[in-house]
Amino acid sequence: MTQPQPVESVFSRAWELLTRNWIIVVPGIVIGAIVGVLNELLGPHVVYSADGSVASVTGSFGSGILLGLIGTIAYIATVAYTTGMAGAAWQRGSTTLADGSAILQRDAARIFLVAICLIVLGAVAAVLAIFTLGLAILAFFLFTLYVFPSAIVGDRGVAESISESFRITLARFVPTLILGILIFVMRLLAGIIGGVLHIIPFLGPIVGGILVQIVISYVTLAIVGEYVNLRAAGAIPPAPATPGGPTV
């Protein structure tokens, strides 16, 4: 086993790959724009009376459920698309939209199941956070950080990708914690700046949305890069042997 590259080297290389492959930002922007239009069409609308008071609010419970489903599918598609493109960028130094679409065409069902499992685990962590002062959310974030790279780049199954992410975090807890803190800070800053930009009519939300997608793409490149880094160094702990053979 060779020594894995330090986290700062992974971040540096991820930025280099992003500056050479800005196209990785496109899927998130396009999918986000589509979801925004659907929210505008299907979401609740306030109807005002002549005196300026609220007369009624249009919209239904069913449309809210539909928008939630659309948002979930959009999130899964964006993560799968960008992770597939990030994996290609790390492997050959460049990527195209075809790398992302190939992932969805080949493994859409498996990736969807992985995402649903993560949503369920996240819901459990949110409940436990009440009793653990938020530590359950932190643990969920750190121990599932490598699930999508494992499923998409590593081509692992549903259970195997989740268990592999747990094993990586246990074996590389300090580097993963550093990675997690840096990701949290970047997303927080992007969210704050994006919120401020929303004050500017028309142009503000567009610029803010693009900024957020740039940060998401960079974060995805960093996470995938750390996963590829560990695989190349042989530092990913193998799955424990089971009497009944390999897990599905």
Buried (B, 14 or more C-beta within 10 A) or exposed (E): EEEBBEBEEBBBBBEEBBEEBEBBBBBBBBBBEEBEEBBEEBEEEEEEEEEEEEEEEEBEEEBEEEBEEBEBBBBBBBBBBBBBBBBBBBEEEEBBBEBBBBBBEEBEEBBBBBBEBBEEBBEEBEEBBEEEEEEBBBBBBBBBBBBBBBBBBBEBBBBBBBBBBBBBBEEBEEBBBBBBEBBEEBBEEBBEBBEEBBEEEEEBBBBBBBBBBBBBBBBBBBBBBBBBBBBEEEBBEEBEEEEEEEEE
